[in-house]
């Protein structure tokens, strides 16, 4: 276990390990992506399975590195009826760190279909990451501001079109589609800029998941609402992990049914759009209350422990 090493040693060592892991699988993915362009059905099918094998390898090695570098306690609250690798899931989650992506992939490993993430358009140009995500069929989302849409009305709904095309490919095999519906990582500065009414979350964006449900709603077996908590490392989460100081990760998972009321035409049915936005905001209020209750319980436990140390029982 490397967690006993000093932080100034661990940070560059662990960073290099993650970079080497990404580069190793990235080179394989690059070669397989080129082979997949060949006009042979057998070659494409073999490359498809090999690409997903690389994805699985990347997840497994990341998990090994994280646990080797950190004395990590992993806590999970899972649905009573369990999860399956043979089902389709739409997973929505809060977003605090780039580490969320790695840990969510690790969370799904072996218990659910391999996850497909909705990624920002800018990530397409990140070495290995962009090519790997493209080869695995992950959708890249380009967000347009209201000012851009006002200047060019044709941009409205453009990112949703990419969602539609990507979702069509997910119909053929069990898939976990993951969407960070806040659209970006949480920070207090962003919370203030967006005038968020939530204490621990940014306002959710409804369009992407509404269109995903419209495209594949009847095929999803469930919606998984995941709350990710880093109780002892609320800030600089990635740096804490690289330095071996990531102590706990908590996953609270709720399984929600995909009802007919959640499927509709988000851009042309005003009643449905208002109903769906209300449903999603209710989920976010519930998630924010969960986070608040969790941190209050943590503070109460810390106060009790502190009191017991000051006034030990005779």
C-alpha positions in Angstrom: 0.0 0.0 0.0 1.5 3.3 -1.1 -0.7 5.5 1.1 2.0 5.6 3.7 4.3 7.6 1.4 4.5 11.4 1.8 2.1 13.5 -0.4 5.0 15.1 -2.3 6.0 11.7 -3.5 2.5 10.3 -4.0 1.1 13.1 -6.2 3.6 12.7 -9.1 3.7 8.9 -8.8 0.0 8.4 -8.8 -0.5 11.0 -11.6 2.0 9.1 -13.7 0.3 5.8 -13.0 -3.1 7.2 -14.2 -1.5 8.8 -17.2 0.3 5.5 -18.2 -2.9 3.6 -17.7 -4.8 6.0 -20.0 -1.9 6.0 -22.6 -1.7 2.2 -22.7 -5.4 1.6 -23.3 -5.5 4.7 -25.5 -2.9 3.4 -27.9 -4.8 0.1 -28.2 -8.1 2.0 -28.7 -6.5 4.0 -31.5 -5.3 0.9 -33.3 -8.7 -0.8 -32.9 -10.5 2.3 -34.1 -8.5 2.3 -37.3 -9.2 -1.4 -37.8 -12.9 -0.8 -37.2 -13.0 1.5 -40.3 -12.3 -1.5 -42.5 -15.4 -2.5 -44.5 -15.7 -6.0 -43.0 -18.5 -7.0 -40.7 -16.5 -9.5 -38.8 -13.6 -7.1 -38.2 -16.0 -4.5 -36.9 -17.7 -6.9 -34.5 -14.3 -8.1 -33.2 -13.1 -4.5 -32.8 -16.3 -3.6 -31.0 -15.8 -6.3 -28.4 -12.1 -5.5 -28.1 -12.8 -1.8 -27.6 -15.2 -2.6 -24.7 -12.5 -4.9 -23.3 -10.1 -2.0 -23.3 -12.7 0.1 -21.5 -13.1 -2.6 -18.9 -9.3 -2.8 -18.5 -9.0 0.9 -18.0 -11.7 0.9 -15.3 -10.2 -2.1 -13.4 -6.7 -0.6 -13.4 -8.0 2.8 -12.3 -9.7 1.1 -9.4 -6.5 -0.7 -8.4 -4.5 2.5 -8.5 -7.0 4.4 -6.4 -7.1 1.7 -3.7 -3.3 1.3 -3.8 -2.7 5.0 -3.2 -5.5 5.6 -0.7 -6.8 3.9 2.4 -10.3 4.3 0.9 -13.6 3.4 2.6 -16.3 2.7 0.0 -19.9 3.0 1.3 -22.9 2.1 -0.8 -26.7 2.4 -0.3 -28.2 0.3 -3.1 -31.7 -0.4 -4.2 -33.3 -3.4 -2.4 -34.1 -5.2 -5.7 -30.5 -5.0 -6.8 -29.0 -4.2 -10.2 -28.4 -6.3 -13.4 -26.0 -6.5 -16.3 -28.9 -7.4 -18.5 -30.9 -4.3 -18.1 -30.9 -0.7 -19.5 -30.4 2.2 -17.0 -30.5 5.9 -17.2 -28.3 7.1 -14.4 -28.4 10.7 -13.2 -25.9 12.0 -10.7 -24.6 15.2 -9.0 -21.2 16.3 -10.2 -18.4 17.6 -8.0 -15.1 16.4 -9.6 -13.5 14.7 -12.6 -13.1 11.8 -10.3 -16.8 11.2 -10.5 -16.4 9.7 -13.9 -13.8 7.2 -12.8 -15.7 6.2 -9.7 -19.0 5.9 -11.4 -17.4 3.6 -14.0 -15.9 1.6 -11.1 -19.3 1.5 -9.4 -21.0 0.0 -12.4 -18.2 -2.5 -13.0 -19.4 -6.1 -12.8 -23.0 -5.2 -11.7 -24.4 -3.2 -14.5 -23.8 -2.7 -18.3 -20.7 -0.6 -19.1 -21.5 3.1 -18.7 -21.7 5.6 -21.5 -21.3 9.2 -20.5 -22.6 12.4 -22.0 -19.4 14.4 -22.5 -18.7 18.1 -23.2 -17.7 18.8 -26.8 -14.3 20.2 -25.5 -13.3 16.7 -24.3 -13.3 15.4 -27.9 -9.8 17.0 -28.3 -8.3 15.5 -25.2 -5.6 12.9 -26.2 -6.9 9.4 -25.9 -10.0 10.5 -24.0 -11.8 12.0 -27.1 -10.9 9.2 -29.4 -11.8 6.5 -26.9 -15.1 8.1 -26.1 -15.9 8.4 -29.8 -14.9 4.8 -30.5 -17.2 3.6 -27.7 -20.1 5.6 -29.1 -20.4 8.1 -26.3 -22.3 11.3 -27.2 -20.5 14.7 -27.1 -22.8 17.6 -26.1 -22.2 21.1 -27.2 -24.1 23.6 -25.0 -25.2 26.9 -26.6 -26.0 29.9 -24.5 -29.3 31.8 -24.8 -27.4 34.6 -26.5 -26.0 32.2 -29.1 -29.4 30.7 -29.7 -31.0 34.1 -30.0 -28.4 35.1 -32.6 -28.8 31.9 -34.5 -32.2 30.1 -33.8 -31.0 27.1 -35.8 -28.8 26.2 -32.9 -31.8 25.4 -30.7 -32.0 21.7 -30.1 -28.8 21.0 -32.0 -27.2 19.2 -29.0 -30.4 17.1 -28.5 -30.0 15.9 -32.1 -26.7 14.3 -31.2 -28.4 12.7 -28.2 -31.0 11.2 -30.5 -28.3 9.7 -32.8 -26.3 8.3 -29.9 -29.3 6.8 -28.2 -30.3 4.9 -31.4 -27.0 2.9 -31.1 -27.7 2.0 -27.5 -30.8 0.1 -28.3 -29.0 -3.0 -29.5 -27.3 -4.1 -26.2 -27.9 -3.4 -22.5 -26.4 0.0 -21.6 -26.0 2.4 -18.7 -26.4 5.9 -19.9 -24.9 8.5 -17.4 -25.8 12.1 -17.4 -24.5 14.8 -15.0 -27.6 16.9 -15.4 -26.1 19.9 -13.7 -24.0 20.3 -16.9 -20.8 21.2 -15.0 -19.0 20.5 -11.7 -20.3 22.0 -8.5 -18.5 24.8 -6.8 -19.7 27.6 -4.5 -18.7 30.2 -7.1 -20.8 28.5 -9.7 -23.6 28.1 -7.3 -23.6 31.9 -6.7 -23.3 32.7 -10.4 -26.2 30.5 -11.3 -28.2 31.7 -8.3 -28.9 28.1 -7.3 -31.7 27.6 -4.8 -29.9 24.4 -3.7 -27.3 24.3 -0.9 -25.1 21.5 -2.4 -26.2 21.4 -6.1 -26.4 23.4 -9.2 -29.8 23.8 -11.1 -30.5 20.7 -13.2 -30.8 20.8 -17.0 -33.8 18.9 -18.2 -33.5 18.8 -22.0 -30.9 16.1 -22.4 -32.4 13.5 -20.2 -35.9 14.3 -21.4 -34.9 13.6 -24.9 -33.0 10.5 -23.9 -36.2 9.2 -22.3 -38.2 10.2 -25.4 -35.7 8.2 -27.6 -35.4 5.1 -25.3 -37.8 5.5 -22.5 -39.7 2.3 -23.1 -36.4 0.4 -23.2 -35.0 1.7 -19.9 -35.7 -0.7 -17.0 -35.2 2.0 -14.5 -33.8 5.5 -13.7 -31.0 5.4 -11.1 -30.6 8.6 -9.1 -27.1 8.5 -7.7 -25.8 10.9 -5.0 -22.0 11.0 -4.8 -20.5 12.3 -1.5 -16.9 12.8 -0.5 -17.5 13.4 3.2 -13.9 14.1 4.2 -12.7 15.8 1.0 -15.3 18.3 -0.1 -12.7 20.4 -1.9 -9.8 19.6 -4.3 -11.0 16.0 -4.6 -8.7 14.9 -7.3 -5.6 16.4 -5.6 -6.6 14.6 -2.4 -6.9 11.3 -4.2 -3.5 11.7 -5.9 -2.0 12.6 -2.5 -3.4 9.5 -0.9 -5.8 11.5 1.3 -9.1 10.4 -0.2 -10.7 8.7 2.9 -14.3 7.9 2.0 -16.6 7.8 -1.0 -20.4 7.4 -0.4 -22.8 6.3 -3.1 -26.5 6.7 -2.4 -28.6 5.0 -5.1 -32.3 5.2 -5.6 -34.1 3.2 -8.3 -37.0 5.1 -10.0 -39.6 3.7 -12.4 -39.8 5.0 -15.9 -43.4 6.0 -16.1 -45.4 7.2 -19.1 -45.6 10.7 -17.5 -41.8 11.0 -17.9 -41.9 10.4 -21.7 -43.0 13.2 -24.1 -42.0 15.9 -26.5 -39.9 18.3 -24.5 -39.6 21.0 -27.2 -43.1 21.1 -28.6 -45.4 20.1 -25.6 -45.4 22.9 -23.1 -47.4 21.0 -20.6 -45.0 18.1 -20.7 -42.0 20.3 -20.5 -43.3 22.1 -17.3 -44.2 18.7 -15.8 -40.8 17.2 -16.5 -39.0 20.2 -15.2 -41.1 20.1 -12.0 -40.3 16.3 -11.6 -36.6 16.9 -12.1 -36.5 19.8 -9.7 -38.3 17.7 -7.1 -35.7 15.1 -7.5 -33.0 17.7 -7.0 -34.7 19.1 -3.9 -34.8 15.6 -2.5 -31.1 15.0 -3.3 -30.2 18.4 -1.7 -32.1 17.4 1.4 -30.3 14.0 1.4 -26.9 15.8 1.3 -27.9 18.2 4.0 -29.1 15.4 6.3 -25.9 13.4 5.6 -23.6 16.4 6.6 -25.7 17.2 9.6 -25.4 13.6 10.8 -21.6 13.7 10.2 -21.3 17.0 12.2 -23.4 15.6 15.1 -21.2 12.4 15.1 -18.0 14.6 15.1 -19.4 16.8 18.0 -20.2 13.7 20.0 -16.8 12.2 19.5 -15.1 15.5 20.4 -17.3 15.7 23.6 -16.4 12.2 24.6 -12.7 13.0 24.3 -13.0 16.1 26.4 -15.2 14.4 29.0 -14.2 10.7 28.9 -16.5 8.3 30.7 -14.9 7.3 34.1 
